[in-house]
Amino acid sequence: MVENAFARLKHFRALATRYDKLKRNYESTVSLACALIWLKL
């Protein structure tokens, strides 16, 4: 289940390549991606 969640997160290009260099921005992008994945379920 955890591996599937990471596989879904890797579909977001900004997360896979880590465009955001600041920790704060990266964490907010991860949170947004998780929320979008959760809403699709």
C-alpha positions in Angstrom: 0.0 0.0 0.0 2.8 2.4 0.8 4.7 1.5 -2.3 1.6 2.2 -4.4 1.3 5.6 -2.8 4.9 6.4 -3.8 4.3 5.2 -7.3 1.3 7.5 -7.6 3.3 10.4 -6.3 6.1 9.8 -8.9 3.5 10.6 -11.6 3.7 14.3 -10.5 6.7 15.6 -12.5 7.5 18.4 -9.9 7.9 15.7 -7.2 9.9 13.3 -9.2 12.4 15.9 -10.4 12.2 18.0 -7.2 11.9 21.4 -8.9 11.4 23.2 -5.5 14.7 23.6 -3.7 13.2 24.9 -0.4 11.9 22.3 2.0 8.8 24.3 2.7 7.8 24.4 -1.0 8.6 20.8 -1.6 6.5 19.7 1.4 3.6 21.8 0.2 3.8 20.2 -3.2 3.8 16.7 -1.7 0.8 17.7 0.4 -1.1 19.0 -2.6 -0.3 15.8 -4.6 -1.5 13.6 -1.8 -4.7 15.6 -1.5 -5.3 15.2 -5.3 -4.6 11.5 -5.1 -7.0 11.2 -2.1 -9.7 13.1 -3.9 -9.5 10.9 -7.0 -10.2 7.8 -4.8 
